[in-house]
Amino acid sequence: MDAFLDIAKALSDATRVRALLALRNGELCLCQIIELLGLAPSTVSKHLDLLFRAGLVERRKESRWCYFRLAGEQAPPQVREAIQWVRASLERDPAIRQDARTLGYIKKRDPAELSACYRS
């Protein structure tokens, strides 16, 4: 029951769903997700942490960069099914399609350039 509720909570916010679906075509750097969502880095980090705790995304750290990707084959069945359901339900959603187009431009930019404005 707890795993189900964690997944439901993670999917109960449009920003988290947008972040989750941004990862459907592969791994992204945190700075790319921040740029896509247009929110403060701390806010985006909190959203991604909820997705991570629900098991919907995996993360890895490489030097100063943090990368996220959708949970893989090793994820529990309920996680894989939830991801499939979200993808199928929203694949034609105009906002999600716009995010995909925007992400195409963001991925062409250097992550160091994207993250420059977030450094203190």
Biopython code that builds the backbone (N, CA, C, O; Angstrom):
import numpy as np
from Bio.PDB.StructureBuilder import StructureBuilder

atoms = [
    (1, "MET", "N", (0.825, -1.196, 0.000)),
    (1, "MET", "CA", (0.000, 0.000, 0.000)),
    (1, "MET", "C", (0.869, 1.262, 0.000)),
    (1, "MET", "O", (0.552, 2.228, -0.693)),
    (2, "ASP", "N", (1.966, 1.261, 0.773)),
    (2, "ASP", "CA", (2.826, 2.446, 0.861)),
    (2, "ASP", "C", (3.434, 2.811, -0.493)),
    (2, "ASP", "O", (3.497, 3.985, -0.856)),
    (3, "ALA", "N", (3.880, 1.797, -1.235)),
    (3, "ALA", "CA", (4.469, 2.063, -2.551)),
    (3, "ALA", "C", (3.439, 2.686, -3.485)),
    (3, "ALA", "O", (3.749, 3.618, -4.228)),
    (4, "PHE", "N", (2.230, 2.176, -3.447)),
    (4, "PHE", "CA", (1.158, 2.718, -4.276)),
    (4, "PHE", "C", (0.903, 4.184, -3.933)),
    (4, "PHE", "O", (0.784, 5.026, -4.823)),
    (5, "LEU", "N", (0.821, 4.479, -2.648)),
    (5, "LEU", "CA", (0.562, 5.855, -2.214)),
    (5, "LEU", "C", (1.710, 6.797, -2.574)),
    (5, "LEU", "O", (1.478, 7.954, -2.924)),
    (6, "ASP", "N", (2.948, 6.304, -2.489)),
    (6, "ASP", "CA", (4.098, 7.118, -2.902)),
    (6, "ASP", "C", (4.015, 7.464, -4.387)),
    (6, "ASP", "O", (4.287, 8.597, -4.785)),
    (7, "ILE", "N", (3.639, 6.486, -5.196)),
    (7, "ILE", "CA", (3.504, 6.713, -6.641)),
    (7, "ILE", "C", (2.366, 7.691, -6.910)),
    (7, "ILE", "O", (2.512, 8.619, -7.705)),
    (8, "ALA", "N", (1.228, 7.476, -6.242)),
    (8, "ALA", "CA", (0.077, 8.363, -6.435)),
    (8, "ALA", "C", (0.419, 9.798, -6.042)),
    (8, "ALA", "O", (0.052, 10.742, -6.741)),
    (9, "LYS", "N", (1.118, 9.957, -4.929)),
    (9, "LYS", "CA", (1.514, 11.294, -4.489)),
    (9, "LYS", "C", (2.458, 11.939, -5.510)),
    (9, "LYS", "O", (2.312, 13.116, -5.840)),
    (10, "ALA", "N", (3.414, 11.171, -6.001)),
    (10, "ALA", "CA", (4.376, 11.703, -6.970)),
    (10, "ALA", "C", (3.695, 12.131, -8.262)),
    (10, "ALA", "O", (4.128, 13.090, -8.901)),
    (11, "LEU", "N", (2.645, 11.437, -8.649)),
    (11, "LEU", "CA", (1.954, 11.744, -9.901)),
    (11, "LEU", "C", (0.816, 12.743, -9.724)),
    (11, "LEU", "O", (0.100, 13.035, -10.682)),
    (12, "SER", "N", (0.639, 13.268, -8.523)),
    (12, "SER", "CA", (-0.485, 14.167, -8.256)),
    (12, "SER", "C", (-0.173, 15.632, -8.541)),
    (12, "SER", "O", (-0.953, 16.514, -8.179)),
    (13, "ASP", "N", (0.946, 15.893, -9.178)),
    (13, "ASP", "CA", (1.358, 17.265, -9.459)),
    (13, "ASP", "C", (1.775, 17.372, -10.928)),
    (13, "ASP", "O", (2.562, 16.564, -11.420)),
    (14, "ALA", "N", (1.242, 18.369, -11.614)),
    (14, "ALA", "CA", (1.532, 18.533, -13.045)),
    (14, "ALA", "C", (3.014, 18.741, -13.326)),
    (14, "ALA", "O", (3.531, 18.240, -14.324)),
    (15, "THR", "N", (3.697, 19.471, -12.460)),
    (15, "THR", "CA", (5.127, 19.704, -12.666)),
    (15, "THR", "C", (5.904, 18.398, -12.589)),
    (15, "THR", "O", (6.806, 18.166, -13.394)),
    (16, "ARG", "N", (5.567, 17.550, -11.636)),
    (16, "ARG", "CA", (6.263, 16.263, -11.528)),
    (16, "ARG", "C", (5.961, 15.369, -12.719)),
    (16, "ARG", "O", (6.840, 14.651, -13.197)),
    (17, "VAL", "N", (4.738, 15.407, -13.195)),
    (17, "VAL", "CA", (4.395, 14.608, -14.382)),
    (17, "VAL", "C", (5.167, 15.124, -15.597)),
    (17, "VAL", "O", (5.669, 14.334, -16.397)),
    (18, "ARG", "N", (5.260, 16.431, -15.732)),
    (18, "ARG", "CA", (6.047, 16.998, -16.834)),
    (18, "ARG", "C", (7.506, 16.561, -16.738)),
    (18, "ARG", "O", (8.106, 16.184, -17.745)),
    (19, "ALA", "N", (8.076, 16.608, -15.548)),
    (19, "ALA", "CA", (9.473, 16.194, -15.355)),
    (19, "ALA", "C", (9.636, 14.715, -15.693)),
    (19, "ALA", "O", (10.597, 14.323, -16.355)),
    (20, "LEU", "N", (8.695, 13.904, -15.236)),
    (20, "LEU", "CA", (8.756, 12.463, -15.512)),
    (20, "LEU", "C", (8.733, 12.208, -17.010)),
    (20, "LEU", "O", (9.544, 11.439, -17.525)),
    (21, "LEU", "N", (7.806, 12.851, -17.711)),
    (21, "LEU", "CA", (7.690, 12.624, -19.149)),
    (21, "LEU", "C", (8.841, 13.238, -19.936)),
    (21, "LEU", "O", (9.131, 12.791, -21.046)),
    (22, "ALA", "N", (9.490, 14.232, -19.396)),
    (22, "ALA", "CA", (10.677, 14.788, -20.061)),
    (22, "ALA", "C", (11.771, 13.735, -20.173)),
    (22, "ALA", "O", (12.630, 13.814, -21.052)),
    (23, "LEU", "N", (11.738, 12.753, -19.283)),
    (23, "LEU", "CA", (12.763, 11.709, -19.254)),
    (23, "LEU", "C", (12.433, 10.524, -20.155)),
    (23, "LEU", "O", (13.206, 9.567, -20.213)),
    (24, "ARG", "N", (11.323, 10.563, -20.845)),
    (24, "ARG", "CA", (10.885, 9.385, -21.615)),
    (24, "ARG", "C", (11.811, 9.034, -22.769)),
    (24, "ARG", "O", (11.805, 7.897, -23.240)),
    (25, "ASN", "N", (12.604, 9.990, -23.230)),
    (25, "ASN", "CA", (13.528, 9.707, -24.337)),
    (25, "ASN", "C", (14.975, 9.606, -23.880)),
    (25, "ASN", "O", (15.894, 9.645, -24.697)),
    (26, "GLY", "N", (15.175, 9.477, -22.576)),
    (26, "GLY", "CA", (16.532, 9.287, -22.084)),
    (26, "GLY", "C", (16.893, 10.204, -20.936)),
    (26, "GLY", "O", (16.116, 11.058, -20.508)),
    (27, "GLU", "N", (18.079, 9.996, -20.470)),
    (27, "GLU", "CA", (18.612, 10.694, -19.304)),
    (27, "GLU", "C", (18.781, 12.193, -19.564)),
    (27, "GLU", "O", (19.145, 12.613, -20.663)),
    (28, "LEU", "N", (18.506, 12.989, -18.523)),
    (28, "LEU", "CA", (18.711, 14.430, -18.592)),
    (28, "LEU", "C", (19.459, 14.902, -17.364)),
    (28, "LEU", "O", (19.345, 14.331, -16.280)),
    (29, "CYS", "N", (20.226, 15.957, -17.562)),
    (29, "CYS", "CA", (20.902, 16.623, -16.463)),
    (29, "CYS", "C", (19.862, 17.461, -15.710)),
    (29, "CYS", "O", (18.904, 17.954, -16.305)),
    (30, "LEU", "N", (20.058, 17.613, -14.417)),
    (30, "LEU", "CA", (19.161, 18.430, -13.606)),
    (30, "LEU", "C", (19.004, 19.824, -14.209)),
    (30, "LEU", "O", (17.897, 20.362, -14.231)),
    (31, "CYS", "N", (20.079, 20.409, -14.692)),
    (31, "CYS", "CA", (20.006, 21.766, -15.250)),
    (31, "CYS", "C", (19.092, 21.820, -16.475)),
    (31, "CYS", "O", (18.454, 22.845, -16.713)),
    (32, "GLN", "N", (19.016, 20.753, -17.245)),
    (32, "GLN", "CA", (18.126, 20.722, -18.400)),
    (32, "GLN", "C", (16.662, 20.686, -17.954)),
    (32, "GLN", "O", (15.804, 21.321, -18.566)),
    (33, "ILE", "N", (16.389, 19.946, -16.897)),
    (33, "ILE", "CA", (15.027, 19.867, -16.373)),
    (33, "ILE", "C", (14.618, 21.207, -15.764)),
    (33, "ILE", "O", (13.481, 21.650, -15.930)),
    (34, "ILE", "N", (15.545, 21.846, -15.063)),
    (34, "ILE", "CA", (15.274, 23.175, -14.500)),
    (34, "ILE", "C", (14.930, 24.154, -15.614)),
    (34, "ILE", "O", (13.972, 24.919, -15.502)),
    (35, "GLU", "N", (15.706, 24.130, -16.679)),
    (35, "GLU", "CA", (15.464, 25.026, -17.819)),
    (35, "GLU", "C", (14.100, 24.754, -18.438)),
    (35, "GLU", "O", (13.372, 25.692, -18.763)),
    (36, "LEU", "N", (13.747, 23.495, -18.605)),
    (36, "LEU", "CA", (12.451, 23.136, -19.187)),
    (36, "LEU", "C", (11.296, 23.633, -18.324)),
    (36, "LEU", "O", (10.352, 24.236, -18.834)),
    (37, "LEU", "N", (11.368, 23.385, -17.039)),
    (37, "LEU", "CA", (10.256, 23.712, -16.151)),
    (37, "LEU", "C", (10.194, 25.195, -15.794)),
    (37, "LEU", "O", (9.131, 25.711, -15.447)),
    (38, "GLY", "N", (11.334, 25.876, -15.880)),
    (38, "GLY", "CA", (11.362, 27.302, -15.587)),
    (38, "GLY", "C", (11.086, 27.627, -14.132)),
    (38, "GLY", "O", (10.507, 28.668, -13.820)),
    (39, "LEU", "N", (11.494, 26.746, -13.253)),
    (39, "LEU", "CA", (11.301, 26.943, -11.812)),
    (39, "LEU", "C", (12.646, 27.049, -11.113)),
    (39, "LEU", "O", (13.688, 26.757, -11.699)),
    (40, "ALA", "N", (12.613, 27.466, -9.866)),
    (40, "ALA", "CA", (13.838, 27.569, -9.071)),
    (40, "ALA", "C", (14.485, 26.189, -8.931)),
    (40, "ALA", "O", (13.785, 25.182, -8.824)),
    (41, "PRO", "N", (15.816, 26.145, -8.932)),
    (41, "PRO", "CA", (16.510, 24.862, -8.794)),
    (41, "PRO", "C", (16.069, 24.061, -7.566)),
    (41, "PRO", "O", (15.915, 22.842, -7.647)),
    (42, "SER", "N", (15.866, 24.732, -6.438)),
    (42, "SER", "CA", (15.456, 24.000, -5.231)),
    (42, "SER", "C", (14.072, 23.386, -5.388)),
    (42, "SER", "O", (13.813, 22.295, -4.878)),
    (43, "THR", "N", (13.189, 24.075, -6.085)),
    (43, "THR", "CA", (11.836, 23.554, -6.322)),
    (43, "THR", "C", (11.884, 22.324, -7.215)),
    (43, "THR", "O", (11.233, 21.319, -6.931)),
    (44, "VAL", "N", (12.655, 22.402, -8.296)),
    (44, "VAL", "CA", (12.782, 21.276, -9.213)),
    (44, "VAL", "C", (13.430, 20.090, -8.496)),
    (44, "VAL", "O", (13.016, 18.948, -8.691)),
    (45, "SER", "N", (14.428, 20.352, -7.680)),
    (45, "SER", "CA", (15.090, 19.281, -6.928)),
    (45, "SER", "C", (14.111, 18.571, -6.002)),
    (45, "SER", "O", (14.147, 17.347, -5.878)),
    (46, "LYS", "N", (13.246, 19.328, -5.359)),
    (46, "LYS", "CA", (12.246, 18.714, -4.467)),
    (46, "LYS", "C", (11.269, 17.850, -5.253)),
    (46, "LYS", "O", (10.908, 16.759, -4.813)),
    (47, "HIS", "N", (10.840, 18.337, -6.415)),
    (47, "HIS", "CA", (9.938, 17.542, -7.252)),
    (47, "HIS", "C", (10.613, 16.239, -7.690)),
    (47, "HIS", "O", (10.010, 15.168, -7.627)),
    (48, "LEU", "N", (11.856, 16.340, -8.129)),
    (48, "LEU", "CA", (12.567, 15.142, -8.579)),
    (48, "LEU", "C", (12.846, 14.190, -7.421)),
    (48, "LEU", "O", (12.869, 12.974, -7.611)),
    (49, "ASP", "N", (13.056, 14.726, -6.239)),
    (49, "ASP", "CA", (13.265, 13.874, -5.075)),
    (49, "ASP", "C", (12.013, 13.051, -4.770)),
    (49, "ASP", "O", (12.116, 11.878, -4.410)),
    (50, "LEU", "N", (10.850, 13.648, -4.909)),
    (50, "LEU", "CA", (9.603, 12.890, -4.707)),
    (50, "LEU", "C", (9.458, 11.785, -5.748)),
    (50, "LEU", "O", (9.050, 10.670, -5.424)),
    (51, "LEU", "N", (9.790, 12.095, -6.994)),
    (51, "LEU", "CA", (9.751, 11.064, -8.034)),
    (51, "LEU", "C", (10.757, 9.952, -7.741)),
    (51, "LEU", "O", (10.473, 8.774, -7.959)),
    (52, "PHE", "N", (11.921, 10.333, -7.250)),
    (52, "PHE", "CA", (12.953, 9.356, -6.902)),
    (52, "PHE", "C", (12.492, 8.453, -5.751)),
    (52, "PHE", "O", (12.626, 7.231, -5.816)),
    (53, "ARG", "N", (11.951, 9.070, -4.705)),
    (53, "ARG", "CA", (11.499, 8.289, -3.543)),
    (53, "ARG", "C", (10.348, 7.346, -3.892)),
    (53, "ARG", "O", (10.184, 6.302, -3.261)),
    (54, "ALA", "N", (9.562, 7.712, -4.890)),
    (54, "ALA", "CA", (8.483, 6.834, -5.346)),
    (54, "ALA", "C", (9.007, 5.725, -6.251)),
    (54, "ALA", "O", (8.271, 4.802, -6.598)),
    (55, "GLY", "N", (10.279, 5.817, -6.632)),
    (55, "GLY", "CA", (10.878, 4.797, -7.493)),
    (55, "GLY", "C", (10.653, 5.027, -8.967)),
    (55, "GLY", "O", (11.019, 4.180, -9.783)),
    (56, "LEU", "N", (10.063, 6.145, -9.332)),
    (56, "LEU", "CA", (9.742, 6.412, -10.729)),
    (56, "LEU", "C", (10.944, 6.855, -11.549)),
    (56, "LEU", "O", (10.977, 6.653, -12.763)),
    (57, "VAL", "N", (11.924, 7.452, -10.899)),
    (57, "VAL", "CA", (13.137, 7.864, -11.591)),
    (57, "VAL", "C", (14.362, 7.365, -10.834)),
    (57, "VAL", "O", (14.319, 7.101, -9.633)),
    (58, "GLU", "N", (15.440, 7.248, -11.575)),
    (58, "GLU", "CA", (16.743, 6.913, -10.996)),
    (58, "GLU", "C", (17.623, 8.137, -11.164)),
    (58, "GLU", "O", (17.413, 8.944, -12.070)),
    (59, "ARG", "N", (18.603, 8.272, -10.296)),
    (59, "ARG", "CA", (19.524, 9.407, -10.418)),
    (59, "ARG", "C", (20.947, 8.932, -10.216)),
    (59, "ARG", "O", (21.216, 7.941, -9.536)),
    (60, "ARG", "N", (21.842, 9.675, -10.831)),
    (60, "ARG", "CA", (23.267, 9.391, -10.649)),
    (60, "ARG", "C", (23.997, 10.719, -10.628)),
    (60, "ARG", "O", (23.583, 11.697, -11.249)),
    (61, "LYS", "N", (25.075, 10.719, -9.907)),
    (61, "LYS", "CA", (25.904, 11.919, -9.785)),
    (61, "LYS", "C", (27.207, 11.641, -10.519)),
    (61, "LYS", "O", (27.819, 10.586, -10.353)),
    (62, "GLU", "N", (27.615, 12.599, -11.327)),
    (62, "GLU", "CA", (28.884, 12.500, -12.039)),
    (62, "GLU", "C", (29.573, 13.848, -11.890)),
    (62, "GLU", "O", (29.164, 14.842, -12.490)),
    (63, "SER", "N", (30.623, 13.864, -11.081)),
    (63, "SER", "CA", (31.305, 15.113, -10.758)),
    (63, "SER", "C", (30.293, 16.053, -10.119)),
    (63, "SER", "O", (29.674, 15.699, -9.115)),
    (64, "ARG", "N", (30.114, 17.230, -10.673)),
    (64, "ARG", "CA", (29.155, 18.167, -10.087)),
    (64, "ARG", "C", (27.779, 18.071, -10.734)),
    (64, "ARG", "O", (26.871, 18.819, -10.370)),
    (65, "TRP", "N", (27.617, 17.172, -11.674)),
    (65, "TRP", "CA", (26.373, 17.034, -12.414)),
    (65, "TRP", "C", (25.510, 15.933, -11.821)),
    (65, "TRP", "O", (26.018, 14.903, -11.378)),
    (66, "CYS", "N", (24.203, 16.158, -11.817)),
    (66, "CYS", "CA", (23.243, 15.162, -11.358)),
    (66, "CYS", "C", (22.324, 14.836, -12.539)),
    (66, "CYS", "O", (21.744, 15.731, -13.154)),
    (67, "TYR", "N", (22.203, 13.544, -12.843)),
    (67, "TYR", "CA", (21.427, 13.089, -13.984)),
    (67, "TYR", "C", (20.249, 12.248, -13.520)),
    (67, "TYR", "O", (20.329, 11.543, -12.514)),
    (68, "PHE", "N", (19.155, 12.332, -14.268)),
    (68, "PHE", "CA", (17.949, 11.570, -13.964)),
    (68, "PHE", "C", (17.499, 10.807, -15.195)),
    (68, "PHE", "O", (17.696, 11.244, -16.328)),
    (69, "ARG", "N", (16.888, 9.654, -14.947)),
    (69, "ARG", "CA", (16.301, 8.845, -16.018)),
    (69, "ARG", "C", (15.108, 8.097, -15.442)),
    (69, "ARG", "O", (14.985, 7.945, -14.226)),
    (70, "LEU", "N", (14.237, 7.637, -16.319)),
    (70, "LEU", "CA", (13.102, 6.838, -15.864)),
    (70, "LEU", "C", (13.596, 5.549, -15.226)),
    (70, "LEU", "O", (14.640, 5.015, -15.601)),
    (71, "ALA", "N", (12.840, 5.060, -14.265)),
    (71, "ALA", "CA", (13.162, 3.776, -13.648)),
    (71, "ALA", "C", (13.212, 2.704, -14.741)),
    (71, "ALA", "O", (12.422, 2.725, -15.685)),
    (72, "GLY", "N", (14.135, 1.791, -14.598)),
    (72, "GLY", "CA", (14.360, 0.785, -15.632)),
    (72, "GLY", "C", (13.704, -0.551, -15.366)),
    (72, "GLY", "O", (12.766, -0.669, -14.577)),
    (73, "GLU", "N", (14.218, -1.539, -16.040)),
    (73, "GLU", "CA", (13.680, -2.904, -15.980)),
    (73, "GLU", "C", (13.685, -3.493, -14.567)),
    (73, "GLU", "O", (12.873, -4.361, -14.248)),
    (74, "GLN", "N", (14.601, -3.015, -13.727)),
    (74, "GLN", "CA", (14.718, -3.553, -12.369)),
    (74, "GLN", "C", (13.667, -2.976, -11.413)),
    (74, "GLN", "O", (13.540, -3.441, -10.281)),
    (75, "ALA", "N", (12.923, -1.978, -11.860)),
    (75, "ALA", "CA", (11.907, -1.340, -11.010)),
    (75, "ALA", "C", (10.765, -2.313, -10.736)),
    (75, "ALA", "O", (10.496, -3.195, -11.551)),
    (76, "PRO", "N", (10.094, -2.162, -9.602)),
    (76, "PRO", "CA", (8.941, -3.011, -9.300)),
    (76, "PRO", "C", (7.858, -2.875, -10.375)),
    (76, "PRO", "O", (7.761, -1.837, -11.030)),
    (77, "PRO", "N", (7.055, -3.909, -10.554)),
    (77, "PRO", "CA", (6.013, -3.873, -11.598)),
    (77, "PRO", "C", (5.083, -2.670, -11.486)),
    (77, "PRO", "O", (4.722, -2.082, -12.505)),
    (78, "GLN", "N", (4.688, -2.289, -10.271)),
    (78, "GLN", "CA", (3.763, -1.166, -10.135)),
    (78, "GLN", "C", (4.386, 0.143, -10.620)),
    (78, "GLN", "O", (3.674, 1.018, -11.111)),
    (79, "VAL", "N", (5.695, 0.284, -10.487)),
    (79, "VAL", "CA", (6.394, 1.481, -10.980)),
    (79, "VAL", "C", (6.407, 1.474, -12.501)),
    (79, "VAL", "O", (6.080, 2.481, -13.130)),
    (80, "ARG", "N", (6.782, 0.347, -13.095)),
    (80, "ARG", "CA", (6.823, 0.258, -14.559)),
    (80, "ARG", "C", (5.426, 0.479, -15.160)),
    (80, "ARG", "O", (5.283, 1.148, -16.184)),
    (81, "GLU", "N", (4.407, -0.088, -14.516)),
    (81, "GLU", "CA", (3.038, 0.088, -15.006)),
    (81, "GLU", "C", (2.579, 1.535, -14.877)),
    (81, "GLU", "O", (1.899, 2.047, -15.766)),
    (82, "ALA", "N", (2.937, 2.196, -13.793)),
    (82, "ALA", "CA", (2.564, 3.600, -13.609)),
    (82, "ALA", "C", (3.203, 4.473, -14.691)),
    (82, "ALA", "O", (2.549, 5.352, -15.253)),
    (83, "ILE", "N", (4.472, 4.230, -14.978)),
    (83, "ILE", "CA", (5.163, 4.995, -16.020)),
    (83, "ILE", "C", (4.491, 4.764, -17.375)),
    (83, "ILE", "O", (4.261, 5.713, -18.126)),
    (84, "GLN", "N", (4.179, 3.510, -17.685)),
    (84, "GLN", "CA", (3.512, 3.202, -18.960)),
    (84, "GLN", "C", (2.152, 3.891, -19.052)),
    (84, "GLN", "O", (1.783, 4.409, -20.106)),
    (85, "TRP", "N", (1.410, 3.894, -17.942)),
    (85, "TRP", "CA", (0.088, 4.515, -17.913)),
    (85, "TRP", "C", (0.192, 6.020, -18.159)),
    (85, "TRP", "O", (-0.578, 6.575, -18.943)),
    (86, "VAL", "N", (1.132, 6.674, -17.500)),
    (86, "VAL", "CA", (1.310, 8.115, -17.681)),
    (86, "VAL", "C", (1.702, 8.415, -19.120)),
    (86, "VAL", "O", (1.156, 9.328, -19.741)),
    (87, "ARG", "N", (2.634, 7.659, -19.641)),
    (87, "ARG", "CA", (3.081, 7.888, -21.025)),
    (87, "ARG", "C", (1.924, 7.731, -22.004)),
    (87, "ARG", "O", (1.717, 8.587, -22.864)),
    (88, "ALA", "N", (1.174, 6.646, -21.877)),
    (88, "ALA", "CA", (0.060, 6.377, -22.796)),
    (88, "ALA", "C", (-1.045, 7.424, -22.643)),
    (88, "ALA", "O", (-1.652, 7.834, -23.633)),
    (89, "SER", "N", (-1.299, 7.847, -21.440)),
    (89, "SER", "CA", (-2.382, 8.794, -21.182)),
    (89, "SER", "C", (-2.090, 10.193, -21.709)),
    (89, "SER", "O", (-3.011, 10.908, -22.106)),
    (90, "LEU", "N", (-0.831, 10.588, -21.717)),
    (90, "LEU", "CA", (-0.490, 11.978, -22.028)),
    (90, "LEU", "C", (0.346, 12.167, -23.294)),
    (90, "LEU", "O", (0.814, 13.274, -23.563)),
    (91, "GLU", "N", (0.536, 11.105, -24.069)),
    (91, "GLU", "CA", (1.409, 11.234, -25.235)),
    (91, "GLU", "C", (0.909, 12.261, -26.247)),
    (91, "GLU", "O", (1.715, 12.822, -26.990)),
    (92, "ARG", "N", (-0.378, 12.517, -26.297)),
    (92, "ARG", "CA", (-0.925, 13.486, -27.243)),
    (92, "ARG", "C", (-1.293, 14.823, -26.585)),
    (92, "ARG", "O", (-1.854, 15.700, -27.242)),
    (93, "ASP", "N", (-0.987, 14.977, -25.321)),
    (93, "ASP", "CA", (-1.304, 16.207, -24.604)),
    (93, "ASP", "C", (-0.501, 17.372, -25.183)),
    (93, "ASP", "O", (0.715, 17.261, -25.338)),
    (94, "PRO", "N", (-1.164, 18.489, -25.505)),
    (94, "PRO", "CA", (-0.455, 19.628, -26.112)),
    (94, "PRO", "C", (0.701, 20.160, -25.259)),
    (94, "PRO", "O", (1.753, 20.497, -25.802)),
    (95, "ALA", "N", (0.531, 20.239, -23.965)),
    (95, "ALA", "CA", (1.604, 20.757, -23.099)),
    (95, "ALA", "C", (2.807, 19.822, -23.103)),
    (95, "ALA", "O", (3.949, 20.281, -23.101)),
    (96, "ILE", "N", (2.564, 18.533, -23.108)),
    (96, "ILE", "CA", (3.649, 17.546, -23.125)),
    (96, "ILE", "C", (4.363, 17.584, -24.469)),
    (96, "ILE", "O", (5.586, 17.459, -24.530)),
    (97, "ARG", "N", (3.609, 17.755, -25.534)),
    (97, "ARG", "CA", (4.230, 17.869, -26.861)),
    (97, "ARG", "C", (5.082, 19.128, -26.963)),
    (97, "ARG", "O", (6.158, 19.109, -27.561)),
    (98, "GLN", "N", (4.597, 20.225, -26.376)),
    (98, "GLN", "CA", (5.383, 21.470, -26.367)),
    (98, "GLN", "C", (6.660, 21.281, -25.558)),
    (98, "GLN", "O", (7.728, 21.744, -25.958)),
    (99, "ASP", "N", (6.549, 20.599, -24.417)),
    (99, "ASP", "CA", (7.748, 20.311, -23.620)),
    (99, "ASP", "C", (8.773, 19.535, -24.435)),
    (99, "ASP", "O", (9.972, 19.797, -24.338)),
    (100, "ALA", "N", (8.309, 18.578, -25.239)),
    (100, "ALA", "CA", (9.230, 17.779, -26.066)),
    (100, "ALA", "C", (9.953, 18.666, -27.079)),
    (100, "ALA", "O", (11.153, 18.507, -27.302)),
    (101, "ARG", "N", (9.228, 19.590, -27.685)),
    (101, "ARG", "CA", (9.861, 20.508, -28.643)),
    (101, "ARG", "C", (10.870, 21.403, -27.941)),
    (101, "ARG", "O", (11.985, 21.591, -28.428)),
    (102, "THR", "N", (10.480, 21.951, -26.801)),
    (102, "THR", "CA", (11.375, 22.820, -26.038)),
    (102, "THR", "C", (12.608, 22.053, -25.599)),
    (102, "THR", "O", (13.723, 22.574, -25.649)),
    (103, "LEU", "N", (12.411, 20.835, -25.174)),
    (103, "LEU", "CA", (13.533, 20.008, -24.726)),
    (103, "LEU", "C", (14.524, 19.747, -25.859)),
    (103, "LEU", "O", (15.725, 19.630, -25.620)),
    (104, "GLY", "N", (14.026, 19.658, -27.078)),
    (104, "GLY", "CA", (14.917, 19.501, -28.232)),
    (104, "GLY", "C", (15.920, 20.639, -28.321)),
    (104, "GLY", "O", (17.092, 20.411, -28.623)),
    (105, "TYR", "N", (15.478, 21.854, -28.063)),
    (105, "TYR", "CA", (16.371, 23.014, -28.080)),
    (105, "TYR", "C", (17.295, 23.015, -26.873)),
    (105, "TYR", "O", (18.481, 23.326, -26.985)),
    (106, "ILE", "N", (16.746, 22.665, -25.728)),
    (106, "ILE", "CA", (17.534, 22.658, -24.493)),
    (106, "ILE", "C", (18.676, 21.645, -24.583)),
    (106, "ILE", "O", (19.783, 21.922, -24.123)),
    (107, "LYS", "N", (18.419, 20.491, -25.164)),
    (107, "LYS", "CA", (19.438, 19.444, -25.245)),
    (107, "LYS", "C", (20.599, 19.826, -26.156)),
    (107, "LYS", "O", (21.675, 19.234, -26.072)),
    (108, "LYS", "N", (20.391, 20.802, -27.017)),
    (108, "LYS", "CA", (21.462, 21.263, -27.904)),
    (108, "LYS", "C", (22.412, 22.225, -27.196)),
    (108, "LYS", "O", (23.498, 22.516, -27.697)),
    (109, "ARG", "N", (21.998, 22.715, -26.029)),
    (109, "ARG", "CA", (22.816, 23.680, -25.293)),
    (109, "ARG", "C", (23.754, 22.963, -24.334)),
    (109, "ARG", "O", (23.460, 21.864, -23.864)),
    (110, "ASP", "N", (24.859, 23.585, -24.056)),
    (110, "ASP", "CA", (25.860, 23.050, -23.131)),
    (110, "ASP", "C", (25.314, 23.111, -21.702)),
    (110, "ASP", "O", (24.880, 24.172, -21.254)),
    (111, "PRO", "N", (25.332, 21.973, -20.977)),
    (111, "PRO", "CA", (24.862, 21.988, -19.585)),
    (111, "PRO", "C", (25.574, 23.015, -18.709)),
    (111, "PRO", "O", (24.968, 23.572, -17.794)),
    (112, "ALA", "N", (26.845, 23.268, -18.978)),
    (112, "ALA", "CA", (27.582, 24.272, -18.195)),
    (112, "ALA", "C", (26.964, 25.660, -18.405)),
    (112, "ALA", "O", (26.877, 26.456, -17.470)),
    (113, "GLU", "N", (26.546, 25.935, -19.620)),
    (113, "GLU", "CA", (25.885, 27.200, -19.919)),
    (113, "GLU", "C", (24.527, 27.279, -19.192)),
    (113, "GLU", "O", (24.174, 28.317, -18.633)),
    (114, "LEU", "N", (23.787, 26.180, -19.210)),
    (114, "LEU", "CA", (22.470, 26.160, -18.558)),
    (114, "LEU", "C", (22.579, 26.350, -17.046)),
    (114, "LEU", "O", (21.753, 27.026, -16.433)),
    (115, "SER", "N", (23.602, 25.751, -16.461)),
    (115, "SER", "CA", (23.715, 25.792, -15.006)),
    (115, "SER", "C", (24.426, 27.038, -14.485)),
    (115, "SER", "O", (24.455, 27.267, -13.276)),
    (116, "ALA", "N", (24.997, 27.840, -15.372)),
    (116, "ALA", "CA", (25.768, 29.008, -14.943)),
    (116, "ALA", "C", (24.957, 29.962, -14.083)),
    (116, "ALA", "O", (25.481, 30.521, -13.120)),
    (117, "CYS", "N", (23.696, 30.154, -14.412)),
    (117, "CYS", "CA", (22.894, 31.114, -13.657)),
    (117, "CYS", "C", (22.433, 30.555, -12.305)),
    (117, "CYS", "O", (21.897, 31.305, -11.490)),
    (118, "TYR", "N", (22.629, 29.265, -12.051)),
    (118, "TYR", "CA", (22.182, 28.670, -10.790)),
    (118, "TYR", "C", (23.304, 28.608, -9.761)),
    (118, "TYR", "O", (23.063, 28.317, -8.589)),
    (119, "ARG", "N", (24.523, 28.881, -10.199)),
    (119, "ARG", "CA", (25.657, 28.838, -9.263)),
    (119, "ARG", "C", (25.685, 30.108, -8.433)),
    (119, "ARG", "O", (25.358, 31.196, -8.905)),
    (120, "SER", "N", (26.085, 29.936, -7.183)),
    (120, "SER", "CA", (26.158, 31.135, -6.318)),
    (120, "SER", "C", (27.562, 31.678, -6.269)),
    (120, "SER", "O", (27.815, 32.677, -5.596)),
]
sb = StructureBuilder()
sb.init_structure("model")
sb.init_model(0)
sb.init_chain("A")
sb.init_seg("    ")
for serial, (resi, resn, name, xyz) in enumerate(atoms, 1):
    if name == "N":
        sb.init_residue(resn, " ", resi, " ")
    sb.init_atom(name, np.array(xyz, "f"), 0.0, 1.0, " ", f" {name:<3s}", serial, name[0])
structure = sb.get_structure()
